[in-house]
């Protein structure tokens, strides 16, 4: 089983590459706009790294092949992004990162993990359901604000949901 570690400043450019590679799967799902969306900037990633809310899993070469960044939203740890390079897909790396985020949140007294995702993309909501997340029917104010910003960004062209996993 792969293990995760905190992201370092040197890892950050690789995280952008991982997200670009992982995003290519959206082309085959008929969502090229998602594949073309720019990953978070280095400054944004550095903010997550400095806050201690960025983790990576290294591949065979000892460099990151998967990452997760998270925010604190309404007292829960909110998974902002989790991406796995397609060469390393289906090896449990996403689960490893989500488990790391859960341990981080639990150690800080948080009650849950949350995220927003595409409802009908197989590696999105259906995947998170298998990991114990459920759709939130009455989102918290912070989740509503995230969904509002996502809609402004055009993500509501495809069905989206907020999800929560109790810790």
KEKEZA-748701 format. One record per residue: residue number from 1; chain; x negated, y, z negated of N, C-alpha, C, O in turn; residue in one letter. Coordinates in nm, 4 decimals, decimal comma, padded with zeros to 6 digits. Example, Ala and Ser with C-alpha at 12.3 -4.5 7.8 and 13.67 -1.06 7.14 Angstrom:
% residues 2
[1; A; [-01,3190; -00,5690; -00,7800]; [-01,2300; -00,4500; -00,7800]; [-01,3200; -00,3300; -00,7800]; [-01,4236; -00,3319; -00,8465]; a]
[2; A; [-01,2850; -00,2250; -00,7080]; [-01,3670; -00,1060; -00,7140]; [-01,2900; 00,0030; -00,7870]; [-01,3409; 00,1138; -00,8039]; s]
***
This chain:
% residues 167
[1; A; [-00,0849; -00,1198; 00,0000]; [00,0000; 00,0000; 00,0000]; [-00,0880; 00,1240; 00,0000]; [-00,1814; 00,1343; -00,0794]; x]
[2; A; [-00,0587; 00,2170; 00,0877]; [-00,1338; 00,3411; 00,0967]; [-00,1093; 00,4257; -00,0279]; [-00,0047; 00,4160; -00,0921]; x]
[3; A; [-00,2068; 00,5076; -00,0600]; [-00,1878; 00,5992; -00,1719]; [-00,1958; 00,7425; -00,1209]; [-00,2573; 00,7718; -00,0184]; x]
[4; A; [-00,1323; 00,8285; -00,1952]; [-00,1309; 00,9696; -00,1583]; [-00,2284; 01,0444; -00,2469]; [-00,2744; 00,9937; -00,3493]; x]
[5; A; [-00,2586; 01,1657; -00,2053]; [-00,3443; 01,2547; -00,2834]; [-00,3019; 01,3984; -00,2555]; [-00,2365; 01,4258; -00,1549]; x]
[6; A; [-00,3394; 01,4906; -00,3452]; [-00,3099; 01,6308; -00,3172]; [-00,3824; 01,6764; -00,1912]; [-00,4957; 01,6353; -00,1660]; x]
[7; A; [-00,3180; 01,7603; -00,1132]; [-00,3809; 01,8171; 00,0055]; [-00,4902; 01,9151; -00,0367]; [-00,4791; 01,9818; -00,1395]; x]
[8; A; [-00,5951; 01,9226; 00,0438]; [-00,7034; 02,0187; 00,0214]; [-00,6969; 02,1251; 00,1309]; [-00,6314; 02,1039; 00,2329]; x]
[9; A; [-00,7634; 02,2386; 00,1116]; [-00,7646; 02,3401; 00,2174]; [-00,8159; 02,2848; 00,3515]; [-00,7668; 02,3241; 00,4574]; x]
[10; A; [-00,9131; 02,1949; 00,3472]; [-00,9680; 02,1382; 00,4709]; [-00,8659; 02,0527; 00,5456]; [-00,8779; 02,0346; 00,6668]; x]
[11; A; [-00,7663; 02,0004; 00,4755]; [-00,6635; 01,9157; 00,5377]; [-00,5634; 01,9960; 00,6206]; [-00,5035; 01,9422; 00,7137]; x]
[12; A; [-00,5449; 02,1218; 00,5885]; [-00,4306; 02,1974; 00,6404]; [-00,4209; 02,2021; 00,7933]; [-00,3107; 02,1850; 00,8454]; x]
[13; A; [-00,5290; 02,2243; 00,8677]; [-00,5139; 02,2225; 01,0144]; [-00,4644; 02,0872; 01,0667]; [-00,3916; 02,0810; 01,1657]; x]
[14; A; [-00,5045; 01,9797; 00,9996]; [-00,4603; 01,8458; 01,0415]; [-00,3105; 01,8263; 01,0194]; [-00,2460; 01,7521; 01,0933]; x]
[15; A; [-00,2554; 01,8924; 00,9186]; [-00,1120; 01,8786; 00,8911]; [-00,0310; 01,9323; 01,0081]; [00,0722; 01,8757; 01,0439]; x]
[16; A; [-00,0771; 02,0401; 01,0669]; [-00,0086; 02,0964; 01,1843]; [-00,0134; 01,9966; 01,3006]; [00,0849; 01,9808; 01,3730]; x]
[17; A; [-00,1271; 01,9299; 01,3183]; [-00,1400; 01,8296; 01,4248]; [-00,0479; 01,7103; 01,3996]; [00,0143; 01,6585; 01,4923]; x]
[18; A; [-00,0395; 01,6671; 01,2732]; [00,0494; 01,5557; 01,2379]; [00,1934; 01,5919; 01,2725]; [00,2659; 01,5116; 01,3313]; x]
[19; A; [00,2342; 01,7122; 01,2358]; [00,3725; 01,7514; 01,2618]; [00,4020; 01,7605; 01,4110]; [00,5089; 01,7193; 01,4561]; x]
[20; A; [00,3082; 01,8139; 01,4869]; [00,3296; 01,8200; 01,6322]; [00,3452; 01,6794; 01,6909]; [00,4348; 01,6550; 01,7717]; x]
[21; A; [00,2578; 01,5877; 01,6501]; [00,2644; 01,4504; 01,7023]; [00,3940; 01,3824; 01,6591]; [00,4594; 01,3170; 01,7404]; x]
[22; A; [00,4316; 01,3970; 01,5326]; [00,5544; 01,3346; 01,4821]; [00,6773; 01,3943; 01,5502]; [00,7754; 01,3241; 01,5746]; x]
[23; A; [00,6720; 01,5227; 01,5805]; [00,7855; 01,5900; 01,6427]; [00,8172; 01,5415; 01,7823]; [00,9293; 01,5593; 01,8299]; x]
[24; A; [00,7207; 01,4804; 01,8488]; [00,7432; 01,4322; 01,9849]; [00,8578; 01,3310; 01,9916]; [00,9232; 01,3193; 02,0953]; x]
[25; A; [00,8829; 01,2587; 01,8839]; [00,9928; 01,1610; 01,8825]; [01,1272; 01,2280; 01,9094]; [01,2193; 01,1641; 01,9603]; x]
[26; A; [01,1389; 01,3562; 01,8755]; [01,2654; 01,4256; 01,8984]; [01,2952; 01,4430; 02,0475]; [01,4113; 01,4578; 02,0856]; x]
[27; A; [01,1924; 01,4414; 02,1316]; [01,2179; 01,4484; 02,2766]; [01,3006; 01,3293; 02,3225]; [01,3942; 01,3449; 02,4009]; x]
[28; A; [01,2663; 01,2100; 02,2737]; [01,3389; 01,0901; 02,3154]; [01,4792; 01,0874; 02,2565]; [01,5655; 01,0143; 02,3051]; x]
[29; A; [01,5028; 01,1667; 02,1520]; [01,6358; 01,1749; 02,0909]; [01,7194; 01,2861; 02,1550]; [01,8283; 01,3179; 02,1071]; x]
[30; A; [01,6678; 01,3453; 02,2640]; [01,7418; 01,4519; 02,3316]; [01,7386; 01,5842; 02,2581]; [01,8291; 01,6662; 02,2731]; x]
[31; A; [01,6337; 01,6057; 02,1776]; [01,6207; 01,7277; 02,0984]; [01,4846; 01,7924; 02,1245]; [01,4060; 01,8101; 02,0314]; x]
[32; A; [01,4557; 01,8280; 02,2505]; [01,3226; 01,8820; 02,2812]; [01,2914; 02,0122; 02,2082]; [01,1749; 02,0429; 02,1832]; x]
[33; A; [01,3946; 02,0888; 02,1738]; [01,3715; 02,2144; 02,1016]; [01,3055; 02,1876; 01,9660]; [01,2243; 02,2674; 01,9192]; x]
[34; A; [01,3405; 02,0760; 01,9040]; [01,2798; 02,0403; 01,7750]; [01,1339; 02,0014; 01,7974]; [01,0461; 02,0413; 01,7209]; x]
[35; A; [01,1084; 01,9233; 01,9024]; [00,9709; 01,8843; 01,9343]; [00,8842; 02,0065; 01,9619]; [00,7655; 02,0075; 01,9293]; x]
[36; A; [00,9433; 02,1096; 02,0222]; [00,8683; 02,2295; 02,0582]; [00,8530; 02,3289; 01,9436]; [00,7762; 02,4245; 01,9548]; x]
[37; A; [00,9251; 02,3078; 01,8337]; [00,9198; 02,4010; 01,7219]; [00,7797; 02,4014; 01,6607]; [00,7190; 02,2958; 01,6430]; x]
[38; A; [00,7294; 02,5186; 01,6291]; [00,5960; 02,5307; 01,5717]; [00,5935; 02,4788; 01,4281]; [00,6859; 02,5053; 01,3513]; x]
[39; A; [00,4888; 02,4052; 01,3911]; [00,4733; 02,3637; 01,2509]; [00,4519; 02,4860; 01,1613]; [00,4288; 02,5961; 01,2113]; x]
[40; A; [00,4595; 02,4673; 01,0304]; [00,4319; 02,5790; 00,9397]; [00,2918; 02,6358; 00,9668]; [00,2004; 02,5629; 01,0055]; x]
[41; A; [00,2771; 02,7648; 00,9460]; [00,1473; 02,8305; 00,9660]; [00,0464; 02,7805; 00,8617]; [00,0839; 02,7231; 00,7595]; x]
[42; A; [-00,0807; 02,8035; 00,8895]; [-00,1842; 02,7678; 00,7916]; [-00,1633; 02,8431; 00,6611]; [-00,1854; 02,7872; 00,5537]; x]
[43; A; [-00,1208; 02,9699; 00,6685]; [-00,0944; 03,0466; 00,5463]; [00,0189; 02,9844; 00,4650]; [00,0104; 02,9741; 00,3426]; x]
[44; A; [00,1250; 02,9430; 00,5345]; [00,2372; 02,8785; 00,4650]; [00,1914; 02,7487; 00,4002]; [00,2217; 02,7232; 00,2836]; x]
[45; A; [00,1189; 02,6669; 00,4749]; [00,0694; 02,5395; 00,4197]; [-00,0240; 02,5643; 00,3015]; [-00,0208; 02,4905; 00,2030]; x]
[46; A; [-00,1067; 02,6675; 00,3113]; [-00,1985; 02,6996; 00,2019]; [-00,1215; 02,7366; 00,0752]; [-00,1643; 02,7042; -00,0356]; x]
[47; A; [-00,0090; 02,8037; 00,0915]; [00,0737; 02,8362; -00,0257]; [00,1233; 02,7112; -00,0964]; [00,1208; 02,7038; -00,2192]; x]
[48; A; [00,1687; 02,6122; -00,0185]; [00,2118; 02,4852; -00,0785]; [00,0940; 02,4154; -00,1458]; [00,1070; 02,3625; -00,2562]; x]
[49; A; [-00,0204; 02,4156; -00,0787]; [-00,1394; 02,3480; -00,1323]; [-00,1816; 02,4137; -00,2639]; [-00,2071; 02,3439; -00,3621]; x]
[50; A; [-00,1891; 02,5452; -00,2669]; [-00,2295; 02,6164; -00,3896]; [-00,1297; 02,5940; -00,5026]; [-00,1682; 02,5893; -00,6195]; x]
[51; A; [-00,0006; 02,5801; -00,4682]; [00,1032; 02,5588; -00,5702]; [00,1058; 02,4144; -00,6209]; [00,1794; 02,3827; -00,7143]; x]
[52; A; [00,0258; 02,3272; -00,5596]; [00,0248; 02,1870; -00,6021]; [00,1448; 02,1091; -00,5524]; [00,1842; 02,0098; -00,6136]; x]
[53; A; [00,2042; 02,1536; -00,4405]; [00,3226; 02,0860; -00,3864]; [00,2999; 02,0450; -00,2403]; [00,3876; 02,0597; -00,1552]; x]
[54; A; [00,1781; 01,9927; -00,2139]; [00,1436; 01,9400; -00,0813]; [00,0610; 01,8142; -00,1026]; [-00,0407; 01,8162; -00,1720]; x]
[55; A; [00,1056; 01,7053; -00,0424]; [00,0367; 01,5773; -00,0560]; [00,0125; 01,5173; 00,0814]; [00,0853; 01,5447; 00,1768]; x]
[56; A; [-00,0913; 01,4348; 00,0895]; [-00,1246; 01,3667; 00,2138]; [-00,1508; 01,2194; 00,1863]; [-00,1762; 01,1787; 00,0729]; x]
[57; A; [-00,1439; 01,1405; 00,2933]; [-00,1913; 01,0022; 00,2932]; [-00,2963; 00,9960; 00,4033]; [-00,2726; 01,0394; 00,5160]; x]
[58; A; [-00,4126; 00,9414; 00,3690]; [-00,5208; 00,9299; 00,4657]; [-00,5064; 00,8028; 00,5480]; [-00,4545; 00,7015; 00,5012]; x]
[59; A; [-00,5537; 00,8110; 00,6720]; [-00,5559; 00,6958; 00,7610]; [-00,6890; 00,6239; 00,7550]; [-00,7683; 00,6447; 00,6632]; x]
[60; A; [-00,7122; 00,5404; 00,8521]; [-00,8314; 00,4570; 00,8564]; [-00,9608; 00,5389; 00,8608]; [-01,0649; 00,4937; 00,8132]; x]
[61; A; [-00,9536; 00,6582; 00,9175]; [-01,0729; 00,7422; 00,9313]; [-01,0982; 00,8272; 00,8066]; [-01,1967; 00,9008; 00,8007]; x]
[62; A; [-01,0097; 00,8173; 00,7069]; [-01,0264; 00,8961; 00,5858]; [-00,9757; 01,0377; 00,5970]; [-01,0072; 01,1219; 00,5129]; x]
[63; A; [-00,8961; 01,0656; 00,7016]; [-00,8353; 01,1973; 00,7171]; [-00,6837; 01,1814; 00,7153]; [-00,6327; 01,0735; 00,7454]; x]
[64; A; [-00,6113; 01,2870; 00,6807]; [-00,4658; 01,2770; 00,6691]; [-00,3967; 01,2310; 00,7975]; [-00,4310; 01,2731; 00,9079]; x]
[65; A; [-00,2973; 01,1422; 00,7785]; [-00,2112; 01,0970; 00,8886]; [-00,0641; 01,1168; 00,8535]; [00,0236; 01,0909; 00,9359]; x]
[66; A; [-00,0369; 01,1629; 00,7311]; [00,0999; 01,1894; 00,6860]; [00,0925; 01,2960; 00,5769]; [-00,0058; 01,3058; 00,5034]; x]
[67; A; [00,2002; 01,3760; 00,5687]; [00,2013; 01,4775; 00,4636]; [00,3429; 01,5099; 00,4215]; [00,4396; 01,4827; 00,4926]; x]
[68; A; [00,3519; 01,5696; 00,3024]; [00,4780; 01,6182; 00,2470]; [00,4496; 01,7499; 00,1778]; [00,3505; 01,7640; 00,1062]; x]
[69; A; [00,5386; 01,8473; 00,2001]; [00,5343; 01,9737; 00,1266]; [00,6712; 01,9935; 00,0620]; [00,7735; 01,9513; 00,1159]; x]
[70; A; [00,6712; 02,0587; -00,0548]; [00,7962; 02,0723; -00,1301]; [00,8046; 02,2081; -00,1989]; [00,7038; 02,2700; -00,2331]; x]
[71; A; [00,9284; 02,2515; -00,2175]; [00,9616; 02,3735; -00,2905]; [01,0398; 02,3354; -00,4158]; [01,0840; 02,2214; -00,4300]; x]
[72; A; [01,0562; 02,4301; -00,5051]; [01,1488; 02,4133; -00,6168]; [01,2740; 02,4923; -00,5809]; [01,2682; 02,6135; -00,5601]; x]
[73; A; [01,3877; 02,4222; -00,5737]; [01,5148; 02,4838; -00,5355]; [01,6192; 02,4456; -00,6405]; [01,6489; 02,3276; -00,6595]; x]
[74; A; [01,6732; 02,5442; -00,7068]; [01,7762; 02,5219; -00,8094]; [01,7315; 02,4196; -00,9132]; [01,8110; 02,3381; -00,9598]; x]
[75; A; [01,6037; 02,4249; -00,9487]; [01,5506; 02,3385; -01,0535]; [01,5149; 02,1978; -01,0095]; [01,4676; 02,1186; -01,0910]; x]
[76; A; [01,5360; 02,1646; -00,8836]; [01,4989; 02,0331; -00,8294]; [01,3816; 02,0505; -00,7340]; [01,3559; 02,1608; -00,6859]; x]
[77; A; [01,3099; 01,9403; -00,7066]; [01,2030; 01,9454; -00,6079]; [01,2642; 01,9205; -00,4711]; [01,3230; 01,8153; -00,4460]; x]
[78; A; [01,2496; 02,0186; -00,3833]; [01,3099; 02,0134; -00,2501]; [01,2028; 01,9791; -00,1475]; [01,1058; 02,0531; -00,1312]; x]
[79; A; [01,2206; 01,8674; -00,0788]; [01,1272; 01,8266; 00,0250]; [01,1503; 01,9152; 00,1462]; [01,2523; 01,9046; 00,2142]; x]
[80; A; [01,0552; 02,0017; 00,1717]; [01,0644; 02,0939; 00,2844]; [01,0292; 02,0222; 00,4148]; [01,0934; 02,0432; 00,5177]; x]
[81; A; [00,9282; 01,9387; 00,4091]; [00,8855; 01,8675; 00,5298]; [00,8116; 01,7414; 00,4891]; [00,7302; 01,7435; 00,3967]; x]
[82; A; [00,8395; 01,6330; 00,5571]; [00,7585; 01,5117; 00,5467]; [00,7383; 01,4620; 00,6896]; [00,8344; 01,4426; 00,7640]; x]
[83; A; [00,6125; 01,4419; 00,7266]; [00,5793; 01,3995; 00,8623]; [00,4727; 01,2914; 00,8585]; [00,3787; 01,2971; 00,7793]; x]
[84; A; [00,4892; 01,1927; 00,9458]; [00,3929; 01,0836; 00,9595]; [00,3504; 01,0781; 01,1058]; [00,4345; 01,0784; 01,1957]; x]
[85; A; [00,2193; 01,0732; 01,1293]; [00,1710; 01,0609; 01,2664]; [00,2275; 00,9321; 01,3266]; [00,2266; 00,8285; 01,2600]; x]
[86; A; [00,2767; 00,9358; 01,4510]; [00,3391; 00,8170; 01,5099]; [00,2476; 00,6939; 01,5151]; [00,2967; 00,5810; 01,5141]; x]
[87; A; [00,1170; 00,7139; 01,5206]; [00,0250; 00,5991; 01,5196]; [00,0283; 00,5249; 01,3870]; [-00,0190; 00,4116; 01,3783]; x]
[88; A; [00,0836; 00,5873; 01,2839]; [00,0884; 00,5284; 01,1500]; [00,2323; 00,5080; 01,1006]; [00,2547; 00,4823; 00,9823]; x]
[89; A; [00,3284; 00,5197; 01,1913]; [00,4694; 00,5045; 01,1534]; [00,4990; 00,3609; 01,1106]; [00,4271; 00,2674; 01,1460]; x]
[90; A; [00,6051; 00,3465; 01,0347]; [00,6558; 00,2165; 00,9902]; [00,5568; 00,1394; 00,9023]; [00,5509; 00,0165; 00,9053]; x]
[91; A; [00,4800; 00,2145; 00,8250]; [00,3848; 00,1533; 00,7307]; [00,4152; 00,1940; 00,5867]; [00,3381; 00,1631; 00,4958]; x]
[92; A; [00,5283; 00,2637; 00,5655]; [00,5650; 00,3033; 00,4301]; [00,4995; 00,4316; 00,3819]; [00,5052; 00,4624; 00,2629]; x]
[93; A; [00,4372; 00,5072; 00,4721]; [00,3676; 00,6282; 00,4289]; [00,4651; 00,7371; 00,3853]; [00,4392; 00,8085; 00,2884]; x]
[94; A; [00,5770; 00,7501; 00,4562]; [00,6786; 00,8469; 00,4143]; [00,7314; 00,8132; 00,2756]; [00,7466; 00,9012; 00,1909]; x]
[95; A; [00,7590; 00,6860; 00,2532]; [00,8066; 00,6410; 00,1208]; [00,7021; 00,6709; 00,0140]; [00,7365; 00,7164; -00,0951]; x]
[96; A; [00,5744; 00,6456; 00,0442]; [00,4668; 00,6740; -00,0512]; [00,4678; 00,8215; -00,0901]; [00,4572; 00,8553; -00,2080]; x]
[97; A; [00,4805; 00,9081; 00,0084]; [00,4820; 01,0520; -00,0188]; [00,6056; 01,0934; -00,0976]; [00,5962; 01,1761; -00,1882]; x]
[98; A; [00,7194; 01,0379; -00,0647]; [00,8422; 01,0712; -00,1374]; [00,8331; 01,0216; -00,2814]; [00,8788; 01,0893; -00,3735]; x]
[99; A; [00,7743; 00,9041; -00,3011]; [00,7543; 00,8545; -00,4382]; [00,6589; 00,9455; -00,5157]; [00,6790; 00,9688; -00,6349]; x]
[100; A; [00,5560; 00,9968; -00,4494]; [00,4637; 01,0915; -00,5140]; [00,5388; 01,2188; -00,5541]; [00,5212; 01,2697; -00,6648]; x]
[101; A; [00,6218; 01,2695; -00,4639]; [00,7003; 01,3894; -00,4947]; [00,7941; 01,3624; -00,6122]; [00,8114; 01,4478; -00,6992]; x]
[102; A; [00,8541; 01,2443; -00,6147]; [00,9448; 01,2090; -00,7249]; [00,8697; 01,2047; -00,8581]; [00,9198; 01,2544; -00,9590]; x]
[103; A; [00,7505; 01,1459; -00,8590]; [00,6717; 01,1399; -00,9824]; [00,6334; 01,2806; -01,0283]; [00,6379; 01,3109; -01,1475]; x]
[104; A; [00,5962; 01,3655; -00,9342]; [00,5623; 01,5052; -00,9648]; [00,6823; 01,5757; -01,0280]; [00,6696; 01,6426; -01,1306]; x]
[105; A; [00,7980; 01,5597; -00,9657]; [00,9193; 01,6252; -01,0150]; [00,9587; 01,5736; -01,1533]; [00,9914; 01,6514; -01,2429]; x]
[106; A; [00,9550; 01,4427; -01,1688]; [00,9948; 01,3826; -01,2968]; [00,9017; 01,4292; -01,4093]; [00,9477; 01,4573; -01,5200]; x]
[107; A; [00,7711; 01,4375; -01,3813]; [00,6747; 01,4824; -01,4821]; [00,6996; 01,6267; -01,5247]; [00,6555; 01,6688; -01,6316]; x]
[108; A; [00,7694; 01,7016; -01,4418]; [00,7997; 01,8413; -01,4717]; [00,9434; 01,8597; -01,5202]; [00,9923; 01,9724; -01,5292]; x]
[109; A; [01,0102; 01,7499; -01,5511]; [01,1440; 01,7570; -01,6073]; [01,2541; 01,7875; -01,5085]; [01,3646; 01,8249; -01,5478]; x]
[110; A; [01,2252; 01,7718; -01,3803]; [01,3289; 01,7971; -01,2792]; [01,4213; 01,6760; -01,2697]; [01,3805; 01,5631; -01,2970]; x]
[111; A; [01,5455; 01,7007; -01,2309]; [01,6465; 01,5948; -01,2305]; [01,6562; 01,5208; -01,0974]; [01,7073; 01,4089; -01,0929]; x]
[112; A; [01,6075; 01,5821; -00,9879]; [01,6319; 01,5204; -00,8573]; [01,5350; 01,5718; -00,7519]; [01,4674; 01,6732; -00,7691]; x]
[113; A; [01,5315; 01,4968; -00,6417]; [01,4714; 01,5430; -00,5169]; [01,5864; 01,5842; -00,4262]; [01,6927; 01,5222; -00,4286]; x]
[114; A; [01,5659; 01,6879; -00,3468]; [01,6653; 01,7265; -00,2473]; [01,5950; 01,7454; -00,1139]; [01,4724; 01,7558; -00,1077]; x]
[115; A; [01,6736; 01,7498; -00,0076]; [01,6226; 01,7790; 00,1259]; [01,7397; 01,8108; 00,2162]; [01,8550; 01,7840; 00,1822]; x]
[116; A; [01,7098; 01,8678; 00,3311]; [01,8092; 01,8848; 00,4367]; [01,7539; 01,8151; 00,5588]; [01,6328; 01,8139; 00,5804]; x]
[117; A; [01,8422; 01,7565; 00,6395]; [01,7950; 01,6739; 00,7496]; [01,9034; 01,6568; 00,8546]; [02,0188; 01,6940; 00,8331]; x]
[118; A; [01,8656; 01,6006; 00,9673]; [01,9620; 01,5706; 01,0722]; [02,0428; 01,4469; 01,0335]; [01,9866; 01,3445; 00,9945]; x]
[119; A; [02,1749; 01,4577; 01,0445]; [02,2645; 01,3506; 01,0008]; [02,2527; 01,2248; 01,0864]; [02,2613; 01,1136; 01,0344]; x]
[120; A; [02,2331; 01,2417; 01,2174]; [02,2455; 01,1285; 01,3083]; [02,1151; 01,0797; 01,3689]; [02,1172; 00,9904; 01,4536]; x]
[121; A; [02,0020; 01,1351; 01,3286]; [01,8721; 01,0901; 01,3802]; [01,8258; 00,9736; 01,2926]; [01,8149; 00,9893; 01,1710]; x]
[122; A; [01,7982; 00,8569; 01,3521]; [01,7692; 00,7360; 01,2725]; [01,6592; 00,7531; 01,1681]; [01,6686; 00,6962; 01,0594]; x]
[123; A; [01,5554; 00,8301; 01,1991]; [01,4457; 00,8466; 01,1028]; [01,4697; 00,9670; 01,0114]; [01,3777; 01,0111; 00,9425]; x]
[124; A; [01,5897; 01,0195; 01,0101]; [01,6259; 01,1283; 00,9197]; [01,7269; 01,0763; 00,8169]; [01,6906; 00,9908; 00,7362]; x]
[125; A; [01,8510; 01,1237; 00,8162]; [01,9461; 01,0877; 00,7099]; [01,9583; 00,9362; 00,6872]; [01,9573; 00,8940; 00,5716]; x]
[126; A; [01,9695; 00,8526; 00,7909]; [01,9788; 00,7083; 00,7633]; [01,8557; 00,6536; 00,6884]; [01,8683; 00,5669; 00,6020]; x]
[127; A; [01,7386; 00,7048; 00,7224]; [01,6154; 00,6644; 00,6528]; [01,6205; 00,7074; 00,5060]; [01,5924; 00,6279; 00,4163]; x]
[128; A; [01,6564; 00,8330; 00,4827]; [01,6604; 00,8826; 00,3451]; [01,7665; 00,8101; 00,2624]; [01,7491; 00,7916; 00,1419]; x]
[129; A; [01,8751; 00,7695; 00,3256]; [01,9767; 00,6913; 00,2542]; [01,9151; 00,5609; 00,2028]; [01,9426; 00,5188; 00,0905]; x]
[130; A; [01,8322; 00,4977; 00,2850]; [01,7656; 00,3737; 00,2423]; [01,6711; 00,3985; 00,1245]; [01,6407; 00,3064; 00,0488]; x]
[131; A; [01,6250; 00,5219; 00,1092]; [01,5342; 00,5558; -00,0012]; [01,6075; 00,6085; -00,1236]; [01,5442; 00,6573; -00,2172]; x]
[132; A; [01,7412; 00,5992; -00,1240]; [01,8181; 00,6360; -00,2415]; [01,8785; 00,7747; -00,2410]; [01,9356; 00,8169; -00,3416]; x]
[133; A; [01,8678; 00,8470; -00,1308]; [01,9308; 00,9790; -00,1207]; [02,0765; 00,9615; -00,0795]; [02,1113; 00,8675; -00,0081]; x]
[134; A; [02,1610; 01,0534; -00,1257]; [02,3007; 01,0564; -00,0827]; [02,3335; 01,1976; -00,0340]; [02,2711; 01,2955; -00,0750]; x]
[135; A; [02,4321; 01,2052; 00,0535]; [02,4751; 01,3347; 00,1062]; [02,5399; 01,4147; -00,0060]; [02,6206; 01,3625; -00,0829]; x]
[136; A; [02,5033; 01,5421; -00,0138]; [02,5584; 01,6340; -00,1133]; [02,6799; 01,7012; -00,0507]; [02,6676; 01,7749; 00,0471]; x]
[137; A; [02,7969; 01,6753; -00,1077]; [02,9201; 01,7336; -00,0538]; [02,9398; 01,8786; -00,0976]; [03,0017; 01,9576; -00,0262]; x]
[138; A; [02,8867; 01,9135; -00,2156]; [02,9003; 02,0500; -00,2676]; [02,7611; 02,1026; -00,3016]; [02,7188; 02,0966; -00,4170]; x]
[139; A; [02,6891; 02,1546; -00,2002]; [02,5503; 02,1975; -00,2224]; [02,5369; 02,3103; -00,3239]; [02,6270; 02,3925; -00,3407]; x]
[140; A; [02,4234; 02,3121; -00,3904]; [02,3898; 02,4190; -00,4835]; [02,3657; 02,5484; -00,4036]; [02,3494; 02,5432; -00,2817]; x]
[141; A; [02,3634; 02,6626; -00,4708]; [02,3387; 02,7880; -00,3991]; [02,2078; 02,7859; -00,3182]; [02,2040; 02,8360; -00,2058]; x]
[142; A; [02,1027; 02,7294; -00,3739]; [01,9753; 02,7246; -00,3029]; [01,9826; 02,6394; -00,1770]; [01,9266; 02,6759; -00,0735]; x]
[143; A; [02,0512; 02,5265; -00,1856]; [02,0672; 02,4408; -00,0667]; [02,1539; 02,5094; 00,0380]; [02,1278; 02,4980; 00,1577]; x]
[144; A; [02,2566; 02,5805; -00,0067]; [02,3399; 02,6555; 00,0892]; [02,2563; 02,7609; 00,1621]; [02,2733; 02,7820; 00,2822]; x]
[145; A; [02,1664; 02,8268; 00,0892]; [02,0805; 02,9285; 00,1504]; [01,9845; 02,8644; 00,2512]; [01,9617; 02,9206; 00,3582]; x]
[146; A; [01,9293; 02,7497; 00,2191]; [01,8410; 02,6791; 00,3134]; [01,9187; 02,6440; 00,4397]; [01,8696; 02,6643; 00,5507]; x]
[147; A; [02,0387; 02,5920; 00,4233]; [02,1207; 02,5553; 00,5400]; [02,1570; 02,6794; 00,6230]; [02,1635; 02,6722; 00,7457]; x]
[148; A; [02,1804; 02,7920; 00,5563]; [02,2096; 02,9160; 00,6286]; [02,0894; 02,9553; 00,7150]; [02,1059; 02,9902; 00,8319]; x]
[149; A; [01,9688; 02,9496; 00,6577]; [01,8473; 02,9833; 00,7343]; [01,8255; 02,8836; 00,8483]; [01,7829; 02,9226; 00,9570]; x]
[150; A; [01,8539; 02,7574; 00,8248]; [01,8409; 02,6576; 00,9310]; [01,9369; 02,6873; 01,0460]; [01,9012; 02,6745; 01,1631]; x]
[151; A; [02,0587; 02,7270; 01,0112]; [02,1570; 02,7614; 01,1150]; [02,1082; 02,8819; 01,1954]; [02,1215; 02,8841; 01,3178]; x]
[152; A; [02,0519; 02,9819; 01,1275]; [01,9970; 03,0977; 01,1974]; [01,8851; 03,0575; 01,2931]; [01,8661; 03,1193; 01,3978]; x]
[153; A; [01,8120; 02,9538; 01,2558]; [01,7000; 02,9038; 01,3373]; [01,7499; 02,8144; 01,4523]; [01,6709; 02,7714; 01,5363]; x]
[154; A; [01,8805; 02,7869; 01,4556]; [01,9378; 02,7081; 01,5643]; [01,9466; 02,5589; 01,5379]; [01,9810; 02,4820; 01,6277]; x]
[155; A; [01,9163; 02,5174; 01,4167]; [01,9172; 02,3736; 01,3877]; [02,0575; 02,3139; 01,3835]; [02,0728; 02,1922; 01,3940]; x]
[156; A; [02,1594; 02,3970; 01,3684]; [02,2965; 02,3464; 01,3605]; [02,3537; 02,3053; 01,4963]; [02,4715; 02,2707; 01,5057]; x]
[157; A; [02,2724; 02,3087; 01,6002]; [02,3175; 02,2538; 01,7289]; [02,3422; 02,1036; 01,7148]; [02,4143; 02,0436; 01,7945]; x]
[158; A; [02,2811; 02,0440; 01,6119]; [02,2974; 01,9012; 01,5820]; [02,3439; 01,8909; 01,4368]; [02,3048; 01,9731; 01,3539]; x]
[159; A; [02,4268; 01,7912; 01,4047]; [02,4775; 01,7812; 01,2677]; [02,3653; 01,7676; 01,1642]; [02,2723; 01,6888; 01,1808]; x]
[160; A; [02,3768; 01,8460; 01,0581]; [02,2780; 01,8451; 00,9488]; [02,3492; 01,8207; 00,8173]; [02,4680; 01,8496; 00,8025]; x]
[161; A; [02,2745; 01,7671; 00,7223]; [02,3276; 01,7421; 00,5887]; [02,2240; 01,7796; 00,4842]; [02,1038; 01,7811; 00,5108]; x]
[162; A; [02,2731; 01,8099; 00,3651]; [02,1895; 01,8221; 00,2465]; [02,1983; 01,6886; 00,1742]; [02,3044; 01,6264; 00,1692]; x]
[163; A; [02,0856; 01,6451; 00,1181]; [02,0826; 01,5161; 00,0485]; [02,0111; 01,5324; -00,0861]; [01,9311; 01,6239; -00,1060]; x]
[164; A; [02,0432; 01,4399; -00,1780]; [01,9873; 01,4456; -00,3137]; [01,9584; 01,3042; -00,3615]; [02,0339; 01,2111; -00,3335]; x]
[165; A; [01,8479; 01,2895; -00,4342]; [01,8133; 01,1622; -00,4984]; [01,7849; 01,1877; -00,6446]; [01,6859; 01,2530; -00,6776]; x]
[166; A; [01,8698; 01,1376; -00,7334]; [01,8439; 01,1566; -00,8764]; [01,7145; 01,0873; -00,9169]; [01,6751; 00,9866; -00,8580]; x]
[167; A; [01,6494; 01,1427; -01,0180]; [01,5239; 01,0823; -01,0668]; [01,5469; 01,0036; -01,1950]; [01,4528; 00,9463; -01,2500]; x]
***
